Amino acid sequence: MELSSIFSDGMVLQRHKEITISGKTKPFQQVNLIFLEKSYPTMSDQTGDWSVILDPLEPGGPYQMEIVAEDRQTIQDILIGDVWILGGQSNMELPTSRTLDLFYDELKAVNYPNIRQFSIPLHYDFHGPKKVLTGGSWISATNDDVMKFSAAGYFFAKELYEKYDIPIGLILTAVGGTPIEAWISEPTLRHLGGYDSELDQHKNDEYIATVKWSDETRQNRWNQYLNEKDLGLKNDGWFGETIQMGDWNDFEVPNSWEGTHLEAIRGSVWFRKEFDVPESMLGGDVKLELGTIIDADETYINGTLIGTTGYRYPPRRYSIPDGILKPGKNTITVRIISTHTTGGFVEDMPYKLIANGQEASLEGTWKYKIGAITETLEPQTFFQYKPSGVYNGMISPLRDVSIKGVLFYQGESNTAHPKGYSELFQAMVKDWRTNWGLGEIPFIFTQLANLETGDANHHWAILREEQRLSLQIPNTAMAVTIDIGEANDLHPQDKKTLGQRLALAAQGIAYNEPFVYSGPLFSHMEKIGQAIQLLFDHVGSGLIARGSMEGVLRSFTICGADSEYVPATAHISGAKIIVQNENVLEPLHVRYAWEDNPKDANLYNKEGLPASPFSTENS
């Protein structure tokens, strides 16, 4: 007998709703499911498929379920509570282990056995919706397992668990780098138009296999060439403790290679620095932090490899084994591999050693030397990014799982072409709701955080506006995060504030709590002489200019008929905001926080929730 892997030990079932349990056995086989002293008999069909529907249940547990057919299966440690889907891309995936800089003490003390998560393994399929999940298991928010939780999901679940004291189950179905069209069904995409050729092409298994082989071959050849040509790997290597450095050049760390002689280098560059370690830092755990590095790195201390990371985004946090460091002079060597973009050490991040409550900075002047120069490595094809693939493999198989609602954090991979995102998002929400057949289940999404992109076209701002416009979908809410991102990091660590805001939204639209759960949302505008008056929803107890004793609002711009936006003065008048610029005599539109990194935005309600960026052009 086969069961979907989500029906397994430690699972959380949704309270107060009918619950479908399904599986596969021999054709026309008697099946009996026993749960909470009640039997649910059925018979498999001609293909061996079977399902039963459990009565709505009260929260509680742990319980045991038995399923008897050609053999007997027992599912242990079952809880009944609220189940939430966690969808999207890497910021939803981001584990709590990536937030330890901010929440180490809190996470190390976590013990919530009734908060659980099931992570769906990556699976895409272009031949149609899958019925059964394979792989994955339920884990609890205890001990080391909590480090595997989605950080946003964990902090969200913690808020709900502490308020309602019922088990919380999280089903993580997110894949880093995926655009929204990967999460939409094939029929919907064909109806929207523009995807037919891709959808047809990816049904060709031979084509996919050929592309994968080509990508792997190209990658292997590139790496082989790099390692064969890299002078730093010859003889004793440039990572040893004592080498001649007379022909090495200076480089200030942290810094990008942009604007330097290294800007166009694709290949490997070696960096070295001597640093002092006092005796008092030795004898315990020693951590090395190297911010983030573009693209890959191999890091050595005193000639010993202590860590390596294969791509740009993860923070470099390496443990240094006992006996590697010595009192006095030590040497760090970093081999940076740049594959297809300008390399470097990302600025405004920590570069230091940490031990015994002490820190030793590694910033400053390093030495560098080019190891090898190669051609640009063309990016590989990620088929999980392609239309409908992960919808078929990671959403469709969940249709029998009763849930409370959905959390969704995605959009970064659609910022290259942000226009039209709202239409795609609305289509996806309809798809998912249809898949579960639970009506207008609560759907709560995260608006993109602030990020310094250098994009003069403000694509991130445009996509945030598309997300705001998606609130027209019934029973949805949006968590604004333009104040908790990191300008230099696509993956901000403060998922605690995000989790709290998502939980507030859930309490508002899923638990019907009568309090303010959103920051101010632009409603409509009125022209008053040479000014524009803005009105908002979710004002709460009132509007404030956060961080300004004088009540000065920032990040507002205004335009006239020429559509040229200029800075504007804005002041709060009750529940309204008046915006003007003395040189714009006939104002037409206003924008707020219309930047990819709107660091000066300070409009909040008194409940402490930030206003969403907006443009009145879309009112």
NUPASE-240148 format. One line per field, with one value per residue (C-alpha): residue number from 0; residue in three letters; x, y negated, z negated. Coordinates in steps of 0.02 Angstrom, whole numbers, plus 50000, padded with zeros to 5 digits. Example, Ala and Ser with C-alpha at 12.3 -4.5 7.8 and 13.67 -1.06 7.14 Angstrom:
BEGIN
num [0, 1]
residu [ALA, SER]
c1 [50615, 50684]
c2 [50225, 50053]
c3 [49610, 49643]
This chain:
BEGIN
num [0, 1, 2, 3, 4, 5, 6, 7, 8, 9, 10, 11, 12, 13, 14, 15, 16, 17, 18, 19, 20, 21, 22, 23, 24, 25, 26, 27, 28, 29, 30, 31, 32, 33, 34, 35, 36, 37, 38, 39, 40, 41, 42, 43, 44, 45, 46, 47, 48, 49, 50, 51, 52, 53, 54, 55, 56, 57, 58, 59, 60, 61, 62, 63, 64, 65, 66, 67, 68, 69, 70, 71, 72, 73, 74, 75, 76, 77, 78, 79, 80, 81, 82, 83, 84, 85, 86, 87, 88, 89, 90, 91, 92, 93, 94, 95, 96, 97, 98, 99, 100, 101, 102, 103, 104, 105, 106, 107, 108, 109, 110, 111, 112, 113, 114, 115, 116, 117, 118, 119, 120, 121, 122, 123, 124, 125, 126, 127, 128, 129, 130, 131, 132, 133, 134, 135, 136, 137, 138, 139, 140, 141, 142, 143, 144, 145, 146, 147, 148, 149, 150, 151, 152, 153, 154, 155, 156, 157, 158, 159, 160, 161, 162, 163, 164, 165, 166, 167, 168, 169, 170, 171, 172, 173, 174, 175, 176, 177, 178, 179, 180, 181, 182, 183, 184, 185, 186, 187, 188, 189, 190, 191, 192, 193, 194, 195, 196, 197, 198, 199, 200, 201, 202, 203, 204, 205, 206, 207, 208, 209, 210, 211, 212, 213, 214, 215, 216, 217, 218, 219, 220, 221, 222, 223, 224, 225, 226, 227, 228, 229, 230, 231, 232, 233, 234, 235, 236, 237, 238, 239, 240, 241, 242, 243, 244, 245, 246, 247, 248, 249, 250, 251, 252, 253, 254, 255, 256, 257, 258, 259, 260, 261, 262, 263, 264, 265, 266, 267, 268, 269, 270, 271, 272, 273, 274, 275, 276, 277, 278, 279, 280, 281, 282, 283, 284, 285, 286, 287, 288, 289, 290, 291, 292, 293, 294, 295, 296, 297, 298, 299, 300, 301, 302, 303, 304, 305, 306, 307, 308, 309, 310, 311, 312, 313, 314, 315, 316, 317, 318, 319, 320, 321, 322, 323, 324, 325, 326, 327, 328, 329, 330, 331, 332, 333, 334, 335, 336, 337, 338, 339, 340, 341, 342, 343, 344, 345, 346, 347, 348, 349, 350, 351, 352, 353, 354, 355, 356, 357, 358, 359, 360, 361, 362, 363, 364, 365, 366, 367, 368, 369, 370, 371, 372, 373, 374, 375, 376, 377, 378, 379, 380, 381, 382, 383, 384, 385, 386, 387, 388, 389, 390, 391, 392, 393, 394, 395, 396, 397, 398, 399, 400, 401, 402, 403, 404, 405, 406, 407, 408, 409, 410, 411, 412, 413, 414, 415, 416, 417, 418, 419, 420, 421, 422, 423, 424, 425, 426, 427, 428, 429, 430, 431, 432, 433, 434, 435, 436, 437, 438, 439, 440, 441, 442, 443, 444, 445, 446, 447, 448, 449, 450, 451, 452, 453, 454, 455, 456, 457, 458, 459, 460, 461, 462, 463, 464, 465, 466, 467, 468, 469, 470, 471, 472, 473, 474, 475, 476, 477, 478, 479, 480, 481, 482, 483, 484, 485, 486, 487, 488, 489, 490, 491, 492, 493, 494, 495, 496, 497, 498, 499, 500, 501, 502, 503, 504, 505, 506, 507, 508, 509, 510, 511, 512, 513, 514, 515, 516, 517, 518, 519, 520, 521, 522, 523, 524, 525, 526, 527, 528, 529, 530, 531, 532, 533, 534, 535, 536, 537, 538, 539, 540, 541, 542, 543, 544, 545, 546, 547, 548, 549, 550, 551, 552, 553, 554, 555, 556, 557, 558, 559, 560, 561, 562, 563, 564, 565, 566, 567, 568, 569, 570, 571, 572, 573, 574, 575, 576, 577, 578, 579, 580, 581, 582, 583, 584, 585, 586, 587, 588, 589, 590, 591, 592, 593, 594, 595, 596, 597, 598, 599, 600, 601, 602, 603, 604, 605, 606, 607, 608, 609, 610, 611, 612, 613, 614, 615, 616, 617, 618]
residu [MET, GLU, LEU, SER, SER, ILE, PHE, SER, ASP, GLY, MET, VAL, LEU, GLN, ARG, HIS, LYS, GLU, ILE, THR, ILE, SER, GLY, LYS, THR, LYS, PRO, PHE, GLN, GLN, VAL, ASN, LEU, ILE, PHE, LEU, GLU, LYS, SER, TYR, PRO, THR, MET, SER, ASP, GLN, THR, GLY, ASP, TRP, SER, VAL, ILE, LEU, ASP, PRO, LEU, GLU, PRO, GLY, GLY, PRO, TYR, GLN, MET, GLU, ILE, VAL, ALA, GLU, ASP, ARG, GLN, THR, ILE, GLN, ASP, ILE, LEU, ILE, GLY, ASP, VAL, TRP, ILE, LEU, GLY, GLY, GLN, SER, ASN, MET, GLU, LEU, PRO, THR, SER, ARG, THR, LEU, ASP, LEU, PHE, TYR, ASP, GLU, LEU, LYS, ALA, VAL, ASN, TYR, PRO, ASN, ILE, ARG, GLN, PHE, SER, ILE, PRO, LEU, HIS, TYR, ASP, PHE, HIS, GLY, PRO, LYS, LYS, VAL, LEU, THR, GLY, GLY, SER, TRP, ILE, SER, ALA, THR, ASN, ASP, ASP, VAL, MET, LYS, PHE, SER, ALA, ALA, GLY, TYR, PHE, PHE, ALA, LYS, GLU, LEU, TYR, GLU, LYS, TYR, ASP, ILE, PRO, ILE, GLY, LEU, ILE, LEU, THR, ALA, VAL, GLY, GLY, THR, PRO, ILE, GLU, ALA, TRP, ILE, SER, GLU, PRO, THR, LEU, ARG, HIS, LEU, GLY, GLY, TYR, ASP, SER, GLU, LEU, ASP, GLN, HIS, LYS, ASN, ASP, GLU, TYR, ILE, ALA, THR, VAL, LYS, TRP, SER, ASP, GLU, THR, ARG, GLN, ASN, ARG, TRP, ASN, GLN, TYR, LEU, ASN, GLU, LYS, ASP, LEU, GLY, LEU, LYS, ASN, ASP, GLY, TRP, PHE, GLY, GLU, THR, ILE, GLN, MET, GLY, ASP, TRP, ASN, ASP, PHE, GLU, VAL, PRO, ASN, SER, TRP, GLU, GLY, THR, HIS, LEU, GLU, ALA, ILE, ARG, GLY, SER, VAL, TRP, PHE, ARG, LYS, GLU, PHE, ASP, VAL, PRO, GLU, SER, MET, LEU, GLY, GLY, ASP, VAL, LYS, LEU, GLU, LEU, GLY, THR, ILE, ILE, ASP, ALA, ASP, GLU, THR, TYR, ILE, ASN, GLY, THR, LEU, ILE, GLY, THR, THR, GLY, TYR, ARG, TYR, PRO, PRO, ARG, ARG, TYR, SER, ILE, PRO, ASP, GLY, ILE, LEU, LYS, PRO, GLY, LYS, ASN, THR, ILE, THR, VAL, ARG, ILE, ILE, SER, THR, HIS, THR, THR, GLY, GLY, PHE, VAL, GLU, ASP, MET, PRO, TYR, LYS, LEU, ILE, ALA, ASN, GLY, GLN, GLU, ALA, SER, LEU, GLU, GLY, THR, TRP, LYS, TYR, LYS, ILE, GLY, ALA, ILE, THR, GLU, THR, LEU, GLU, PRO, GLN, THR, PHE, PHE, GLN, TYR, LYS, PRO, SER, GLY, VAL, TYR, ASN, GLY, MET, ILE, SER, PRO, LEU, ARG, ASP, VAL, SER, ILE, LYS, GLY, VAL, LEU, PHE, TYR, GLN, GLY, GLU, SER, ASN, THR, ALA, HIS, PRO, LYS, GLY, TYR, SER, GLU, LEU, PHE, GLN, ALA, MET, VAL, LYS, ASP, TRP, ARG, THR, ASN, TRP, GLY, LEU, GLY, GLU, ILE, PRO, PHE, ILE, PHE, THR, GLN, LEU, ALA, ASN, LEU, GLU, THR, GLY, ASP, ALA, ASN, HIS, HIS, TRP, ALA, ILE, LEU, ARG, GLU, GLU, GLN, ARG, LEU, SER, LEU, GLN, ILE, PRO, ASN, THR, ALA, MET, ALA, VAL, THR, ILE, ASP, ILE, GLY, GLU, ALA, ASN, ASP, LEU, HIS, PRO, GLN, ASP, LYS, LYS, THR, LEU, GLY, GLN, ARG, LEU, ALA, LEU, ALA, ALA, GLN, GLY, ILE, ALA, TYR, ASN, GLU, PRO, PHE, VAL, TYR, SER, GLY, PRO, LEU, PHE, SER, HIS, MET, GLU, LYS, ILE, GLY, GLN, ALA, ILE, GLN, LEU, LEU, PHE, ASP, HIS, VAL, GLY, SER, GLY, LEU, ILE, ALA, ARG, GLY, SER, MET, GLU, GLY, VAL, LEU, ARG, SER, PHE, THR, ILE, CYS, GLY, ALA, ASP, SER, GLU, TYR, VAL, PRO, ALA, THR, ALA, HIS, ILE, SER, GLY, ALA, LYS, ILE, ILE, VAL, GLN, ASN, GLU, ASN, VAL, LEU, GLU, PRO, LEU, HIS, VAL, ARG, TYR, ALA, TRP, GLU, ASP, ASN, PRO, LYS, ASP, ALA, ASN, LEU, TYR, ASN, LYS, GLU, GLY, LEU, PRO, ALA, SER, PRO, PHE, SER, THR, GLU, ASN, SER]
c1 [50000, 50064, 50025, 50076, 50229, 50138, 50026, 50164, 50223, 50211, 50084, 49966, 49786, 49673, 49544, 49359, 49363, 49332, 49497, 49535, 49659, 49704, 49821, 49850, 49837, 49779, 49626, 49461, 49546, 49450, 49528, 49487, 49554, 49539, 49561, 49501, 49406, 49306, 49318, 49312, 49292, 49307, 49365, 49499, 49446, 49504, 49671, 49698, 49661, 49560, 49512, 49409, 49344, 49367, 49241, 49291, 49400, 49441, 49621, 49727, 49843, 49956, 49851, 49879, 49799, 49790, 49757, 49722, 49719, 49832, 49948, 49936, 50012, 50017, 50044, 50105, 50110, 49970, 49915, 49757, 49769, 49792, 49890, 49968, 50050, 50216, 50242, 50360, 50546, 50706, 50650, 50513, 50635, 50767, 50797, 50811, 50994, 51022, 50954, 51070, 51159, 50998, 50911, 51044, 50995, 50809, 50825, 50944, 50813, 50665, 50557, 50389, 50349, 50174, 50242, 50288, 50347, 50343, 50465, 50415, 50567, 50598, 50498, 50438, 50337, 50282, 50165, 50025, 49976, 50048, 49938, 50061, 50206, 50365, 50501, 50503, 50455, 50377, 50494, 50458, 50521, 50639, 50826, 50923, 50769, 50708, 50860, 50781, 50618, 50573, 50621, 50468, 50360, 50431, 50409, 50233, 50187, 50260, 50146, 49991, 50037, 50067, 49902, 49786, 49877, 49838, 49958, 50021, 50076, 50178, 50194, 50344, 50326, 50447, 50590, 50727, 50733, 50561, 50458, 50273, 50229, 50313, 50175, 50028, 49936, 49957, 49774, 49780, 49942, 49875, 49720, 49827, 49930, 50114, 50170, 50118, 50289, 50377, 50242, 50251, 50440, 50458, 50347, 50492, 50592, 50733, 50751, 50764, 50890, 50996, 50998, 51044, 51186, 51248, 51243, 51334, 51466, 51496, 51509, 51630, 51741, 51744, 51793, 51923, 52000, 52000, 52085, 52214, 52260, 52251, 52428, 52373, 52346, 52517, 52655, 52624, 52483, 52451, 52353, 52508, 52571, 52730, 52735, 52822, 52703, 52815, 52706, 52538, 52432, 52330, 52142, 52029, 51906, 51757, 51737, 51671, 51788, 51688, 51796, 51957, 52076, 51977, 51809, 51810, 51896, 51807, 51905, 51996, 52078, 52170, 52163, 52274, 52288, 52392, 52305, 52346, 52256, 52282, 52302, 52138, 52040, 52103, 52042, 51857, 51740, 51803, 51688, 51741, 51621, 51659, 51499, 51446, 51560, 51527, 51523, 51605, 51744, 51869, 51934, 52094, 52168, 52354, 52350, 52200, 52037, 51902, 51753, 51686, 51525, 51474, 51370, 51348, 51200, 51236, 51327, 51501, 51503, 51638, 51694, 51881, 51933, 52036, 52223, 52215, 52237, 52391, 52434, 52510, 52521, 52397, 52353, 52185, 52176, 52018, 52007, 51863, 51791, 51695, 51590, 51484, 51476, 51587, 51659, 51700, 51671, 51498, 51506, 51419, 51431, 51536, 51714, 51786, 51837, 51730, 51791, 51774, 51670, 51803, 51812, 51954, 51916, 51973, 51930, 52065, 52205, 52225, 52342, 52278, 52342, 52250, 52254, 52173, 52069, 51930, 51785, 51617, 51525, 51352, 51216, 51137, 50954, 50848, 50696, 50610, 50592, 50492, 50304, 50190, 50329, 50326, 50139, 50118, 50249, 50230, 50056, 49940, 49986, 49924, 49744, 49684, 49767, 49645, 49724, 49687, 49769, 49921, 50074, 50168, 50334, 50386, 50417, 50605, 50621, 50489, 50569, 50651, 50477, 50364, 50219, 50077, 50132, 49966, 49871, 49983, 49969, 49780, 49776, 49888, 49780, 49628, 49724, 49777, 49605, 49530, 49661, 49609, 49424, 49405, 49330, 49415, 49544, 49649, 49797, 49929, 50079, 50237, 50275, 50456, 50579, 50696, 50852, 50982, 50982, 51055, 50906, 50853, 50690, 50635, 50576, 50562, 50450, 50341, 50324, 50278, 50139, 50080, 50076, 49976, 49850, 49827, 49739, 49580, 49571, 49446, 49513, 49693, 49816, 49992, 50139, 50243, 50431, 50516, 50581, 50654, 50757, 50944, 50997, 51143, 51064, 50926, 50890, 50863, 50882, 50741, 50611, 50547, 50464, 50400, 50328, 50243, 50165, 50106, 50031, 49942, 49869, 49816, 49730, 49640, 49576, 49584, 49542, 49430, 49514, 49448, 49611, 49725, 49826, 49894, 49989, 49905, 49850, 49817, 49631, 49602, 49653, 49568, 49637, 49630, 49696, 49883, 49889, 49834, 49744, 49771, 49652, 49696, 49625, 49697, 49737, 49710, 49730, 49804, 49944, 50119, 50285, 50395, 50561, 50518, 50485, 50417, 50301, 50393, 50344, 50477, 50488, 50340, 50353, 50227, 50205, 50101, 50047, 50230, 50240, 50406, 50407, 50491, 50511, 50357, 50313, 50184, 50096, 49967, 49795, 49691, 49672, 49730, 49893, 49914, 50052, 50117, 50264, 50255, 50326, 50193, 50044, 49926, 49972, 49916, 49990, 50086, 50205, 50265, 50422, 50444, 50620, 50693, 50772, 50656, 50763, 50683, 50501, 50422, 50232, 50158, 50001, 50010, 50004, 50181, 50143, 50221, 50121, 50137, 50224, 50101, 50069, 49906, 49920, 49840, 49696]
c2 [50000, 49828, 49665, 49490, 49450, 49308, 49438, 49494, 49494, 49324, 49252, 49110, 49121, 48970, 48947, 48912, 48968, 49130, 49218, 49329, 49470, 49559, 49692, 49833, 50021, 50170, 50142, 50178, 50201, 50176, 50034, 49987, 49830, 49820, 49653, 49591, 49754, 49734, 49843, 49774, 49923, 49907, 50003, 49957, 49929, 50020, 49928, 49960, 49781, 49756, 49615, 49585, 49424, 49401, 49305, 49129, 49142, 49040, 48987, 49105, 49254, 49346, 49483, 49640, 49693, 49869, 49913, 50094, 50162, 50295, 50246, 50135, 49962, 49861, 49673, 49611, 49446, 49358, 49184, 49089, 48901, 48773, 48810, 48673, 48685, 48591, 48553, 48450, 48440, 48425, 48296, 48417, 48563, 48469, 48575, 48512, 48564, 48415, 48293, 48336, 48168, 48090, 48229, 48351, 48352, 48363, 48505, 48608, 48612, 48662, 48806, 48810, 48993, 48943, 48831, 48941, 48925, 49037, 48986, 49044, 49100, 49012, 49095, 49029, 49114, 49050, 49193, 49146, 49131, 49263, 49351, 49416, 49338, 49437, 49394, 49274, 49296, 49199, 49116, 49021, 48851, 48927, 48950, 48947, 48978, 48799, 48743, 48827, 48730, 48590, 48439, 48339, 48492, 48528, 48352, 48348, 48513, 48462, 48309, 48412, 48554, 48437, 48347, 48494, 48640, 48763, 48864, 48775, 48871, 48791, 48867, 48787, 48792, 48659, 48662, 48531, 48431, 48480, 48352, 48350, 48438, 48596, 48602, 48584, 48727, 48764, 48732, 48562, 48511, 48566, 48462, 48310, 48333, 48321, 48485, 48616, 48644, 48667, 48780, 48888, 48893, 48951, 49102, 49171, 49274, 49298, 49109, 49087, 49229, 49154, 48981, 49053, 49154, 49003, 48893, 49020, 49050, 48864, 48837, 48982, 48925, 48747, 48806, 48925, 48788, 48667, 48789, 48840, 48659, 48587, 48540, 48536, 48724, 48764, 48840, 48799, 48678, 48499, 48551, 48607, 48515, 48450, 48392, 48252, 48104, 47974, 47966, 47964, 47806, 47716, 47728, 47650, 47774, 47769, 47704, 47749, 47779, 47651, 47503, 47600, 47700, 47854, 47795, 47898, 48051, 48217, 48355, 48357, 48223, 48261, 48144, 48153, 48061, 48081, 48049, 48063, 48177, 48150, 48302, 48258, 48298, 48477, 48635, 48628, 48619, 48497, 48430, 48345, 48225, 48166, 48075, 48136, 48161, 48155, 48290, 48441, 48456, 48575, 48510, 48565, 48524, 48556, 48670, 48775, 48770, 48724, 48686, 48669, 48601, 48628, 48473, 48293, 48281, 48381, 48288, 48358, 48423, 48552, 48642, 48653, 48820, 48821, 48813, 48716, 48543, 48498, 48353, 48208, 48203, 48302, 48300, 48307, 48349, 48337, 48403, 48313, 48391, 48272, 48365, 48239, 48074, 47948, 48026, 47956, 47950, 47877, 47717, 47675, 47853, 47931, 47986, 48047, 48187, 48219, 48319, 48316, 48157, 48066, 48010, 47980, 47878, 47942, 47781, 47674, 47700, 47875, 47937, 48015, 48106, 48176, 48365, 48396, 48305, 48398, 48363, 48322, 48477, 48472, 48501, 48672, 48703, 48726, 48822, 48794, 48613, 48661, 48635, 48753, 48873, 48853, 48822, 48998, 49074, 48977, 48899, 49018, 49167, 49068, 49056, 49186, 49093, 48983, 48818, 48657, 48543, 48497, 48388, 48336, 48244, 48227, 48097, 48067, 48176, 48075, 47904, 47905, 47891, 47828, 47765, 47889, 47978, 47941, 48032, 48184, 48178, 48169, 48316, 48415, 48381, 48441, 48597, 48640, 48610, 48720, 48854, 48864, 48842, 48748, 48588, 48422, 48487, 48348, 48301, 48191, 48131, 48034, 47877, 47868, 47798, 47653, 47691, 47579, 47636, 47488, 47500, 47328, 47401, 47451, 47624, 47678, 47529, 47574, 47753, 47696, 47594, 47746, 47839, 47700, 47703, 47890, 47851, 47836, 48026, 48069, 48132, 48083, 47981, 47915, 47895, 47741, 47763, 47610, 47568, 47738, 47784, 47765, 47649, 47762, 47933, 48016, 48125, 48014, 48101, 48016, 48148, 48126, 47958, 48032, 48183, 48069, 47964, 48120, 48184, 48017, 48030, 48209, 48159, 48024, 48123, 48305, 48292, 48138, 48043, 47864, 47768, 47678, 47805, 47700, 47540, 47395, 47437, 47300, 47290, 47139, 46959, 46791, 46633, 46479, 46326, 46349, 46499, 46680, 46755, 46941, 47055, 47225, 47387, 47471, 47306, 47387, 47265, 47136, 47096, 47051, 46996, 47122, 47059, 46875, 46768, 46633, 46753, 46734, 46865, 46921, 47015, 46927, 46864, 46772, 46737, 46631, 46662, 46685, 46844, 46785, 46830, 46711, 46716, 46658, 46597, 46702, 46678, 46774, 46699, 46815, 46976, 46893, 46834, 46673, 46675, 46529, 46444, 46257, 46275, 46402, 46289, 46421, 46584, 46745, 46892, 46938, 47080, 47142, 47245, 47268, 47337, 47511, 47465, 47333, 47307, 47141, 47199, 47164, 47170, 47288, 47307, 47289, 47478, 47478, 47552, 47473, 47406, 47493, 47398, 47339, 47233, 47139, 47178, 47345, 47278]
c3 [50000, 50046, 49958, 50004, 49899, 49812, 49728, 49611, 49431, 49348, 49470, 49425, 49485, 49508, 49371, 49402, 49585, 49674, 49704, 49853, 49831, 49993, 50056, 50178, 50158, 50262, 50372, 50285, 50117, 49954, 49854, 49675, 49592, 49403, 49316, 49146, 49118, 49279, 49435, 49611, 49731, 49919, 50073, 50199, 50379, 50535, 50531, 50345, 50291, 50132, 50017, 49861, 49784, 49597, 49496, 49439, 49285, 49131, 49098, 48998, 49002, 49015, 49095, 49197, 49362, 49432, 49614, 49655, 49833, 49907, 49765, 49611, 49592, 49433, 49429, 49260, 49167, 49262, 49207, 49253, 49268, 49407, 49565, 49671, 49841, 49862, 50046, 50151, 50180, 50079, 49950, 49897, 49901, 49801, 49645, 49468, 49473, 49590, 49459, 49314, 49321, 49257, 49162, 49100, 48916, 48953, 49079, 48974, 48835, 48946, 48886, 48974, 49012, 49071, 49209, 49355, 49534, 49687, 49825, 49998, 50097, 50262, 50399, 50566, 50701, 50871, 50917, 50799, 50616, 50500, 50374, 50245, 50150, 50123, 50000, 49854, 49673, 49530, 49404, 49243, 49187, 49059, 49039, 49202, 49311, 49288, 49388, 49541, 49526, 49644, 49539, 49593, 49563, 49391, 49324, 49398, 49318, 49150, 49144, 49183, 49065, 48919, 48950, 48985, 48901, 49040, 49148, 49303, 49457, 49596, 49769, 49855, 50044, 50103, 50228, 50239, 50400, 50464, 50561, 50529, 50692, 50624, 50492, 50613, 50698, 50882, 50930, 50845, 50932, 51101, 51069, 51023, 51180, 51222, 51145, 51273, 51352, 51185, 51118, 51274, 51279, 51100, 51129, 51232, 51107, 51233, 51251, 51062, 51045, 51185, 51107, 50936, 51012, 51108, 50953, 50846, 50979, 51001, 50813, 50790, 50933, 50866, 50692, 50761, 50867, 50721, 50604, 50734, 50773, 50597, 50547, 50366, 50369, 50441, 50336, 50152, 50193, 50142, 49988, 49891, 49739, 49819, 50000, 50091, 50115, 50196, 50352, 50262, 50266, 50133, 50118, 49987, 49912, 49917, 50093, 50263, 50409, 50505, 50556, 50525, 50635, 50584, 50649, 50810, 50736, 50753, 50671, 50504, 50398, 50236, 50086, 49931, 49767, 49611, 49445, 49261, 49139, 48952, 48840, 48756, 48916, 48927, 48843, 48888, 49036, 49167, 49302, 49462, 49547, 49724, 49769, 49940, 50089, 50276, 50341, 50257, 50130, 50052, 49886, 49799, 49629, 49611, 49763, 49707, 49804, 49679, 49791, 49966, 50042, 50222, 50259, 50209, 50091, 49932, 49794, 49768, 49589, 49561, 49404, 49378, 49303, 49145, 49176, 49340, 49266, 49166, 49052, 49148, 49338, 49443, 49628, 49714, 49899, 50003, 50179, 50264, 50421, 50535, 50662, 50755, 50662, 50574, 50417, 50247, 50060, 50029, 49927, 49763, 49699, 49561, 49599, 49435, 49317, 49164, 49013, 48824, 48831, 48931, 49111, 49232, 49387, 49556, 49647, 49723, 49847, 49919, 50056, 50217, 50370, 50521, 50527, 50695, 50825, 50915, 51028, 50949, 50891, 50967, 50836, 50827, 50865, 50710, 50767, 50600, 50658, 50812, 50828, 50730, 50679, 50491, 50491, 50559, 50444, 50281, 50274, 50363, 50251, 50100, 50159, 50032, 49887, 49791, 49742, 49648, 49775, 49880, 49850, 50008, 50029, 50210, 50343, 50345, 50500, 50592, 50566, 50738, 50814, 50674, 50778, 50780, 50621, 50537, 50674, 50653, 50465, 50469, 50589, 50473, 50320, 50416, 50470, 50294, 50221, 50356, 50319, 50137, 50169, 50005, 50072, 50040, 49917, 49838, 49948, 49866, 49966, 49933, 50030, 50087, 49961, 49994, 50097, 50178, 50360, 50454, 50573, 50631, 50695, 50519, 50569, 50388, 50352, 50501, 50442, 50266, 50346, 50441, 50276, 50193, 50335, 50306, 50142, 50245, 50231, 50093, 49927, 49956, 49855, 49883, 49765, 49808, 49782, 49855, 49681, 49634, 49786, 49809, 49948, 49996, 49971, 50070, 49919, 49766, 49599, 49503, 49535, 49357, 49394, 49556, 49465, 49341, 49479, 49571, 49409, 49383, 49558, 49524, 49364, 49462, 49612, 49555, 49369, 49383, 49242, 49231, 49235, 49357, 49456, 49599, 49625, 49717, 49894, 50021, 50062, 50174, 50205, 50218, 50299, 50189, 50280, 50305, 50189, 50190, 50042, 50011, 49918, 49845, 49780, 49625, 49542, 49372, 49228, 49345, 49466, 49408, 49482, 49396, 49333, 49358, 49204, 49320, 49411, 49577, 49705, 49827, 49992, 50077, 50256, 50364, 50549, 50666, 50845, 50898, 50790, 50719, 50535, 50415, 50225, 50132, 49959, 49871, 49705, 49607, 49587, 49479, 49577, 49738, 49813, 49911, 50043, 50146, 50229, 50256, 50431, 50485, 50511, 50579, 50493, 50572, 50477, 50320, 50282, 50113, 50081, 50269, 50260, 50255, 50088, 50011, 49858, 49810, 49814, 49645, 49661, 49531, 49430, 49241, 49226, 49297, 49468, 49624, 49769, 49935, 50074, 50206, 50359, 50383, 50569, 50528, 50423]
